[in-house]
């Protein structure tokens, strides 16, 4: 993960051992990022997710997905080298 990616992710996702035992959550919430992934895997939309969790800014969802894509791509490139 690059320094830029780590910095961008810090504003969107927090990991705190005192909040859900260190489960990655959307910043300033107790909503695990896995919950978004679960919504999307079952065919629900980002709008469905935000309707249930209105405290999460829409931009945080898009930033998380974009960063996840970039990090996964970087890992695949490294693994194939």
PDB file as gemmi writes it, atoms N, CA and C in Angstrom:
CRYST1    1.000    1.000    1.000  90.00  90.00  90.00 P 1                      
ATOM      1  N   UNK A   1       0.855  -1.166   0.000  1.00  0.00           N  
ATOM      2  CA  UNK A   1       0.000   0.000   0.000  1.00  0.00           C  
ATOM      3  C   UNK A   1       0.903   1.232   0.000  1.00  0.00           C  
ATOM      4  N   UNK A   2       0.583   2.162  -0.865  1.00  0.00           N  
ATOM      5  CA  UNK A   2       1.401   3.368  -0.947  1.00  0.00           C  
ATOM      6  C   UNK A   2       1.063   4.320   0.189  1.00  0.00           C  
ATOM      7  N   UNK A   3       1.923   5.288   0.399  1.00  0.00           N  
ATOM      8  CA  UNK A   3       1.686   6.310   1.425  1.00  0.00           C  
ATOM      9  C   UNK A   3       0.410   7.083   1.100  1.00  0.00           C  
ATOM     10  N   UNK A   4       0.199   7.373  -0.174  1.00  0.00           N  
ATOM     11  CA  UNK A   4      -1.000   8.112  -0.588  1.00  0.00           C  
ATOM     12  C   UNK A   4      -2.266   7.296  -0.309  1.00  0.00           C  
ATOM     13  N   UNK A   5      -2.206   6.007  -0.622  1.00  0.00           N  
ATOM     14  CA  UNK A   5      -3.354   5.141  -0.368  1.00  0.00           C  
ATOM     15  C   UNK A   5      -3.636   5.041   1.126  1.00  0.00           C  
ATOM     16  N   UNK A   6      -2.593   4.879   1.912  1.00  0.00           N  
ATOM     17  CA  UNK A   6      -2.751   4.783   3.370  1.00  0.00           C  
ATOM     18  C   UNK A   6      -3.374   6.064   3.929  1.00  0.00           C  
ATOM     19  N   UNK A   7      -2.929   7.203   3.439  1.00  0.00           N  
ATOM     20  CA  UNK A   7      -3.453   8.493   3.901  1.00  0.00           C  
ATOM     21  C   UNK A   7      -4.925   8.645   3.520  1.00  0.00           C  
ATOM     22  N   UNK A   8      -5.250   8.311   2.281  1.00  0.00           N  
ATOM     23  CA  UNK A   8      -6.639   8.423   1.825  1.00  0.00           C  
ATOM     24  C   UNK A   8      -7.547   7.475   2.592  1.00  0.00           C  
ATOM     25  N   UNK A   9      -7.063   6.278   2.844  1.00  0.00           N  
ATOM     26  CA  UNK A   9      -7.858   5.290   3.562  1.00  0.00           C  
ATOM     27  C   UNK A   9      -8.102   5.692   5.011  1.00  0.00           C  
ATOM     28  N   UNK A  10      -7.140   6.381   5.613  1.00  0.00           N  
ATOM     29  CA  UNK A  10      -7.265   6.788   7.016  1.00  0.00           C  
ATOM     30  C   UNK A  10      -8.467   7.700   7.250  1.00  0.00           C  
ATOM     31  N   UNK A  11      -8.848   8.477   6.253  1.00  0.00           N  
ATOM     32  CA  UNK A  11     -10.002   9.348   6.407  1.00  0.00           C  
ATOM     33  C   UNK A  11     -11.327   8.659   6.182  1.00  0.00           C  
ATOM     34  N   UNK A  12     -11.274   7.430   5.688  1.00  0.00           N  
ATOM     35  CA  UNK A  12     -12.488   6.705   5.320  1.00  0.00           C  
ATOM     36  C   UNK A  12     -12.734   5.509   6.234  1.00  0.00           C  
ATOM     37  N   UNK A  13     -11.658   4.834   6.615  1.00  0.00           N  
ATOM     38  CA  UNK A  13     -11.761   3.611   7.417  1.00  0.00           C  
ATOM     39  C   UNK A  13     -10.883   3.750   8.654  1.00  0.00           C  
ATOM     40  N   UNK A  14     -11.406   3.310   9.787  1.00  0.00           N  
ATOM     41  CA  UNK A  14     -10.606   3.297  11.004  1.00  0.00           C  
ATOM     42  C   UNK A  14     -10.539   1.878  11.556  1.00  0.00           C  
ATOM     43  N   UNK A  15      -9.418   1.600  12.189  1.00  0.00           N  
ATOM     44  CA  UNK A  15      -9.231   0.323  12.872  1.00  0.00           C  
ATOM     45  C   UNK A  15      -8.790   0.655  14.281  1.00  0.00           C  
ATOM     46  N   UNK A  16      -9.667   0.341  15.226  1.00  0.00           N  
ATOM     47  CA  UNK A  16      -9.425   0.677  16.627  1.00  0.00           C  
ATOM     48  C   UNK A  16      -9.746  -0.560  17.459  1.00  0.00           C  
ATOM     49  N   UNK A  17      -8.764  -1.036  18.198  1.00  0.00           N  
ATOM     50  CA  UNK A  17      -8.981  -2.263  18.975  1.00  0.00           C  
ATOM     51  C   UNK A  17     -10.115  -2.122  19.984  1.00  0.00           C  
ATOM     52  N   UNK A  18     -10.476  -0.884  20.333  1.00  0.00           N  
ATOM     53  CA  UNK A  18     -11.569  -0.660  21.275  1.00  0.00           C  
ATOM     54  C   UNK A  18     -12.941  -0.566  20.601  1.00  0.00           C  
ATOM     55  N   UNK A  19     -12.957  -0.592  19.270  1.00  0.00           N  
ATOM     56  CA  UNK A  19     -14.221  -0.546  18.523  1.00  0.00           C  
ATOM     57  C   UNK A  19     -14.346  -1.842  17.739  1.00  0.00           C  
ATOM     58  N   UNK A  20     -15.293  -2.666  18.144  1.00  0.00           N  
ATOM     59  CA  UNK A  20     -15.544  -3.956  17.502  1.00  0.00           C  
ATOM     60  C   UNK A  20     -14.273  -4.790  17.375  1.00  0.00           C  
ATOM     61  N   UNK A  21     -13.449  -4.722  18.407  1.00  0.00           N  
ATOM     62  CA  UNK A  21     -12.225  -5.534  18.496  1.00  0.00           C  
ATOM     63  C   UNK A  21     -11.269  -5.331  17.321  1.00  0.00           C  
ATOM     64  N   UNK A  22     -11.237  -4.103  16.783  1.00  0.00           N  
ATOM     65  CA  UNK A  22     -10.306  -3.803  15.696  1.00  0.00           C  
ATOM     66  C   UNK A  22     -10.817  -4.116  14.304  1.00  0.00           C  
ATOM     67  N   UNK A  23     -12.090  -4.396  14.185  1.00  0.00           N  
ATOM     68  CA  UNK A  23     -12.679  -4.625  12.868  1.00  0.00           C  
ATOM     69  C   UNK A  23     -12.635  -3.327  12.071  1.00  0.00           C  
ATOM     70  N   UNK A  24     -12.174  -3.347  10.824  1.00  0.00           N  
ATOM     71  CA  UNK A  24     -12.175  -2.113  10.018  1.00  0.00           C  
ATOM     72  C   UNK A  24     -13.596  -1.582   9.849  1.00  0.00           C  
ATOM     73  N   UNK A  25     -13.790  -0.321  10.258  1.00  0.00           N  
ATOM     74  CA  UNK A  25     -15.105   0.319  10.191  1.00  0.00           C  
ATOM     75  C   UNK A  25     -15.003   1.625   9.408  1.00  0.00           C  
ATOM     76  N   UNK A  26     -16.130   2.064   8.881  1.00  0.00           N  
ATOM     77  CA  UNK A  26     -16.157   3.386   8.278  1.00  0.00           C  
ATOM     78  C   UNK A  26     -15.850   4.401   9.374  1.00  0.00           C  
ATOM     79  N   UNK A  27     -15.068   5.402   9.030  1.00  0.00           N  
ATOM     80  CA  UNK A  27     -14.610   6.397   9.996  1.00  0.00           C  
ATOM     81  C   UNK A  27     -15.774   7.001  10.773  1.00  0.00           C  
ATOM     82  N   UNK A  28     -15.561   7.157  12.061  1.00  0.00           N  
ATOM     83  CA  UNK A  28     -16.518   7.779  12.978  1.00  0.00           C  
ATOM     84  C   UNK A  28     -17.830   7.002  13.109  1.00  0.00           C  
ATOM     85  N   UNK A  29     -17.792   5.694  12.810  1.00  0.00           N  
ATOM     86  CA  UNK A  29     -18.980   4.850  12.974  1.00  0.00           C  
ATOM     87  C   UNK A  29     -18.544   3.525  13.586  1.00  0.00           C  
ATOM     88  N   UNK A  30     -19.516   2.692  13.835  1.00  0.00           N  
ATOM     89  CA  UNK A  30     -19.248   1.317  14.265  1.00  0.00           C  
ATOM     90  C   UNK A  30     -19.749   0.356  13.180  1.00  0.00           C  
ATOM     91  N   UNK A  31     -19.774   0.836  11.950  1.00  0.00           N  
ATOM     92  CA  UNK A  31     -20.251   0.037  10.816  1.00  0.00           C  
ATOM     93  C   UNK A  31     -19.048  -0.564  10.096  1.00  0.00           C  
ATOM     94  N   UNK A  32     -18.899  -1.890  10.169  1.00  0.00           N  
ATOM     95  CA  UNK A  32     -17.770  -2.534   9.485  1.00  0.00           C  
ATOM     96  C   UNK A  32     -17.850  -2.360   7.967  1.00  0.00           C  
ATOM     97  N   UNK A  33     -16.705  -2.185   7.337  1.00  0.00           N  
ATOM     98  CA  UNK A  33     -16.692  -2.095   5.875  1.00  0.00           C  
ATOM     99  C   UNK A  33     -17.179  -3.408   5.266  1.00  0.00           C  
ATOM    100  N   UNK A  34     -17.017  -4.517   5.993  1.00  0.00           N  
ATOM    101  CA  UNK A  34     -17.511  -5.804   5.516  1.00  0.00           C  
ATOM    102  C   UNK A  34     -19.018  -5.759   5.284  1.00  0.00           C  
ATOM    103  N   UNK A  35     -19.718  -4.936   6.027  1.00  0.00           N  
ATOM    104  CA  UNK A  35     -21.165  -4.821   5.848  1.00  0.00           C  
ATOM    105  C   UNK A  35     -21.490  -4.304   4.454  1.00  0.00           C  
ATOM    106  N   UNK A  36     -20.740  -3.330   3.971  1.00  0.00           N  
ATOM    107  CA  UNK A  36     -20.938  -2.835   2.605  1.00  0.00           C  
ATOM    108  C   UNK A  36     -20.674  -3.957   1.602  1.00  0.00           C  
ATOM    109  N   UNK A  37     -19.592  -4.676   1.798  1.00  0.00           N  
ATOM    110  CA  UNK A  37     -19.259  -5.772   0.887  1.00  0.00           C  
ATOM    111  C   UNK A  37     -20.377  -6.814   0.892  1.00  0.00           C  
ATOM    112  N   UNK A  38     -20.904  -7.126   2.069  1.00  0.00           N  
ATOM    113  CA  UNK A  38     -22.001  -8.095   2.173  1.00  0.00           C  
ATOM    114  C   UNK A  38     -23.234  -7.606   1.407  1.00  0.00           C  
ATOM    115  N   UNK A  39     -23.556  -6.321   1.541  1.00  0.00           N  
ATOM    116  CA  UNK A  39     -24.694  -5.743   0.810  1.00  0.00           C  
ATOM    117  C   UNK A  39     -24.497  -5.945  -0.685  1.00  0.00           C  
ATOM    118  N   UNK A  40     -23.329  -5.575  -1.172  1.00  0.00           N  
ATOM    119  CA  UNK A  40     -23.068  -5.648  -2.613  1.00  0.00           C  
ATOM    120  C   UNK A  40     -23.048  -7.086  -3.111  1.00  0.00           C  
ATOM    121  N   UNK A  41     -22.513  -7.999  -2.314  1.00  0.00           N  
ATOM    122  CA  UNK A  41     -22.462  -9.412  -2.711  1.00  0.00           C  
ATOM    123  C   UNK A  41     -23.852 -10.027  -2.847  1.00  0.00           C  
ATOM    124  N   UNK A  42     -24.804  -9.527  -2.075  1.00  0.00           N  
ATOM    125  CA  UNK A  42     -26.158 -10.091  -2.135  1.00  0.00           C  
ATOM    126  C   UNK A  42     -27.048  -9.364  -3.141  1.00  0.00           C  
ATOM    127  N   UNK A  43     -26.443  -8.462  -3.934  1.00  0.00           N  
ATOM    128  CA  UNK A  43     -27.192  -7.786  -4.988  1.00  0.00           C  
ATOM    129  C   UNK A  43     -27.837  -6.482  -4.579  1.00  0.00           C  
ATOM    130  N   UNK A  44     -27.623  -6.080  -3.349  1.00  0.00           N  
ATOM    131  CA  UNK A  44     -28.167  -4.795  -2.931  1.00  0.00           C  
ATOM    132  C   UNK A  44     -27.269  -3.679  -3.456  1.00  0.00           C  
ATOM    133  N   UNK A  45     -27.795  -2.483  -3.463  1.00  0.00           N  
ATOM    134  CA  UNK A  45     -27.079  -1.354  -4.045  1.00  0.00           C  
ATOM    135  C   UNK A  45     -26.437  -0.490  -2.966  1.00  0.00           C  
ATOM    136  N   UNK A  46     -25.602   0.420  -3.420  1.00  0.00           N  
ATOM    137  CA  UNK A  46     -25.022   1.403  -2.503  1.00  0.00           C  
ATOM    138  C   UNK A  46     -26.129   2.235  -1.881  1.00  0.00           C  
ATOM    139  N   UNK A  47     -27.143   2.569  -2.650  1.00  0.00           N  
ATOM    140  CA  UNK A  47     -28.271   3.328  -2.099  1.00  0.00           C  
ATOM    141  C   UNK A  47     -28.985   2.544  -1.006  1.00  0.00           C  
ATOM    142  N   UNK A  48     -29.126   1.228  -1.188  1.00  0.00           N  
ATOM    143  CA  UNK A  48     -29.727   0.385  -0.144  1.00  0.00           C  
ATOM    144  C   UNK A  48     -28.896   0.457   1.127  1.00  0.00           C  
ATOM    145  N   UNK A  49     -27.584   0.349   0.970  1.00  0.00           N  
ATOM    146  CA  UNK A  49     -26.674   0.408   2.115  1.00  0.00           C  
ATOM    147  C   UNK A  49     -26.800   1.744   2.838  1.00  0.00           C  
ATOM    148  N   UNK A  50     -26.787   2.827   2.070  1.00  0.00           N  
ATOM    149  CA  UNK A  50     -26.863   4.161   2.680  1.00  0.00           C  
ATOM    150  C   UNK A  50     -28.221   4.438   3.315  1.00  0.00           C  
ATOM    151  N   UNK A  51     -29.257   3.783   2.833  1.00  0.00           N  
ATOM    152  CA  UNK A  51     -30.584   3.943   3.457  1.00  0.00           C  
ATOM    153  C   UNK A  51     -30.581   3.329   4.854  1.00  0.00           C  
ATOM    154  N   UNK A  52     -29.855   2.235   5.018  1.00  0.00           N  
ATOM    155  CA  UNK A  52     -29.772   1.576   6.321  1.00  0.00           C  
ATOM    156  C   UNK A  52     -28.764   2.282   7.231  1.00  0.00           C  
ATOM    157  N   UNK A  53     -27.698   2.825   6.638  1.00  0.00           N  
ATOM    158  CA  UNK A  53     -26.630   3.493   7.397  1.00  0.00           C  
ATOM    159  C   UNK A  53     -26.442   4.932   6.911  1.00  0.00           C  
ATOM    160  N   UNK A  54     -27.416   5.795   7.177  1.00  0.00           N  
ATOM    161  CA  UNK A  54     -27.359   7.173   6.648  1.00  0.00           C  
ATOM    162  C   UNK A  54     -26.237   8.025   7.244  1.00  0.00           C  
ATOM    163  N   UNK A  55     -25.620   7.572   8.324  1.00  0.00           N  
ATOM    164  CA  UNK A  55     -24.537   8.366   8.928  1.00  0.00           C  
ATOM    165  C   UNK A  55     -23.231   8.257   8.142  1.00  0.00           C  
ATOM    166  N   UNK A  56     -23.165   7.329   7.207  1.00  0.00           N  
ATOM    167  CA  UNK A  56     -21.949   7.153   6.409  1.00  0.00           C  
ATOM    168  C   UNK A  56     -22.058   8.027   5.166  1.00  0.00           C  
ATOM    169  N   UNK A  57     -21.099   8.927   4.973  1.00  0.00           N  
ATOM    170  CA  UNK A  57     -21.142   9.767   3.778  1.00  0.00           C  
ATOM    171  C   UNK A  57     -20.985   8.931   2.497  1.00  0.00           C  
ATOM    172  N   UNK A  58     -21.776   9.252   1.515  1.00  0.00           N  
ATOM    173  CA  UNK A  58     -21.722   8.561   0.225  1.00  0.00           C  
ATOM    174  C   UNK A  58     -20.292   8.551  -0.324  1.00  0.00           C  
ATOM    175  N   UNK A  59     -19.580   9.654  -0.154  1.00  0.00           N  
ATOM    176  CA  UNK A  59     -18.219   9.737  -0.678  1.00  0.00           C  
ATOM    177  C   UNK A  59     -17.290   8.729   0.004  1.00  0.00           C  
ATOM    178  N   UNK A  60     -17.547   8.419   1.279  1.00  0.00           N  
ATOM    179  CA  UNK A  60     -16.725   7.412   1.961  1.00  0.00           C  
ATOM    180  C   UNK A  60     -16.895   6.042   1.308  1.00  0.00           C  
ATOM    181  N   UNK A  61     -18.103   5.735   0.904  1.00  0.00           N  
ATOM    182  CA  UNK A  61     -18.349   4.448   0.243  1.00  0.00           C  
ATOM    183  C   UNK A  61     -17.583   4.394  -1.071  1.00  0.00           C  
ATOM    184  N   UNK A  62     -17.690   5.447  -1.874  1.00  0.00           N  
ATOM    185  CA  UNK A  62     -17.005   5.455  -3.161  1.00  0.00           C  
ATOM    186  C   UNK A  62     -15.492   5.477  -2.981  1.00  0.00           C  
ATOM    187  N   UNK A  63     -15.010   6.215  -2.001  1.00  0.00           N  
ATOM    188  CA  UNK A  63     -13.564   6.250  -1.738  1.00  0.00           C  
ATOM    189  C   UNK A  63     -13.074   4.873  -1.308  1.00  0.00           C  
ATOM    190  N   UNK A  64     -13.810   4.208  -0.428  1.00  0.00           N  
ATOM    191  CA  UNK A  64     -13.423   2.867   0.010  1.00  0.00           C  
ATOM    192  C   UNK A  64     -13.361   1.900  -1.168  1.00  0.00           C  
ATOM    193  N   UNK A  65     -14.373   1.921  -2.018  1.00  0.00           N  
ATOM    194  CA  UNK A  65     -14.393   1.005  -3.162  1.00  0.00           C  
ATOM    195  C   UNK A  65     -13.250   1.298  -4.134  1.00  0.00           C  
ATOM    196  N   UNK A  66     -13.000   2.562  -4.386  1.00  0.00           N  
ATOM    197  CA  UNK A  66     -11.909   2.939  -5.289  1.00  0.00           C  
ATOM    198  C   UNK A  66     -10.554   2.524  -4.718  1.00  0.00           C  
ATOM    199  N   UNK A  67     -10.342   2.805  -3.441  1.00  0.00           N  
ATOM    200  CA  UNK A  67      -9.075   2.429  -2.812  1.00  0.00           C  
ATOM    201  C   UNK A  67      -8.911   0.911  -2.762  1.00  0.00           C  
ATOM    202  N   UNK A  68      -9.981   0.205  -2.484  1.00  0.00           N  
ATOM    203  CA  UNK A  68      -9.926  -1.260  -2.460  1.00  0.00           C  
ATOM    204  C   UNK A  68      -9.541  -1.807  -3.826  1.00  0.00           C  
ATOM    205  N   UNK A  69     -10.121  -1.238  -4.861  1.00  0.00           N  
ATOM    206  CA  UNK A  69      -9.789  -1.660  -6.219  1.00  0.00           C  
ATOM    207  C   UNK A  69      -8.315  -1.413  -6.521  1.00  0.00           C  
ATOM    208  N   UNK A  70      -7.836  -0.211  -6.180  1.00  0.00           N  
ATOM    209  CA  UNK A  70      -6.448   0.142  -6.451  1.00  0.00           C  
ATOM    210  C   UNK A  70      -5.473  -0.740  -5.681  1.00  0.00           C  
ATOM    211  N   UNK A  71      -5.784  -0.998  -4.423  1.00  0.00           N  
ATOM    212  CA  UNK A  71      -4.905  -1.828  -3.593  1.00  0.00           C  
ATOM    213  C   UNK A  71      -4.893  -3.261  -4.116  1.00  0.00           C  
ATOM    214  N   UNK A  72      -6.054  -3.779  -4.473  1.00  0.00           N  
ATOM    215  CA  UNK A  72      -6.122  -5.140  -5.015  1.00  0.00           C  
ATOM    216  C   UNK A  72      -5.331  -5.233  -6.315  1.00  0.00           C  
ATOM    217  N   UNK A  73      -5.471  -4.255  -7.170  1.00  0.00           N  
ATOM    218  CA  UNK A  73      -4.736  -4.250  -8.433  1.00  0.00           C  
ATOM    219  C   UNK A  73      -3.230  -4.221  -8.175  1.00  0.00           C  
ATOM    220  N   UNK A  74      -2.798  -3.366  -7.248  1.00  0.00           N  
ATOM    221  CA  UNK A  74      -1.373  -3.286  -6.915  1.00  0.00           C  
ATOM    222  C   UNK A  74      -0.849  -4.624  -6.399  1.00  0.00           C  
ATOM    223  N   UNK A  75      -1.644  -5.309  -5.586  1.00  0.00           N  
ATOM    224  CA  UNK A  75      -1.236  -6.602  -5.052  1.00  0.00           C  
ATOM    225  C   UNK A  75      -1.140  -7.659  -6.155  1.00  0.00           C  
ATOM    226  N   UNK A  76      -2.042  -7.613  -7.100  1.00  0.00           N  
ATOM    227  CA  UNK A  76      -1.993  -8.552  -8.219  1.00  0.00           C  
ATOM    228  C   UNK A  76      -0.767  -8.324  -9.083  1.00  0.00           C  
ATOM    229  N   UNK A  77      -0.437  -7.059  -9.324  1.00  0.00           N  
ATOM    230  CA  UNK A  77       0.751  -6.724 -10.102  1.00  0.00           C  
ATOM    231  C   UNK A  77       1.997  -7.217  -9.392  1.00  0.00           C  
ATOM    232  N   UNK A  78       2.074  -6.994  -8.079  1.00  0.00           N  
ATOM    233  CA  UNK A  78       3.237  -7.449  -7.304  1.00  0.00           C  
ATOM    234  C   UNK A  78       3.340  -8.974  -7.311  1.00  0.00           C  
ATOM    235  N   UNK A  79       2.207  -9.644  -7.207  1.00  0.00           N  
ATOM    236  CA  UNK A  79       2.214 -11.108  -7.162  1.00  0.00           C  
ATOM    237  C   UNK A  79       2.646 -11.720  -8.484  1.00  0.00           C  
ATOM    238  N   UNK A  80       2.399 -11.021  -9.570  1.00  0.00           N  
ATOM    239  CA  UNK A  80       2.756 -11.574 -10.872  1.00  0.00           C  
ATOM    240  C   UNK A  80       4.174 -11.252 -11.282  1.00  0.00           C  
ATOM    241  N   UNK A  81       4.855 -10.417 -10.501  1.00  0.00           N  
ATOM    242  CA  UNK A  81       6.231 -10.033 -10.835  1.00  0.00           C  
ATOM    243  C   UNK A  81       7.230 -11.077 -10.388  1.00  0.00           C  
TER     244      UNK A  81                                                      
END                                                                             
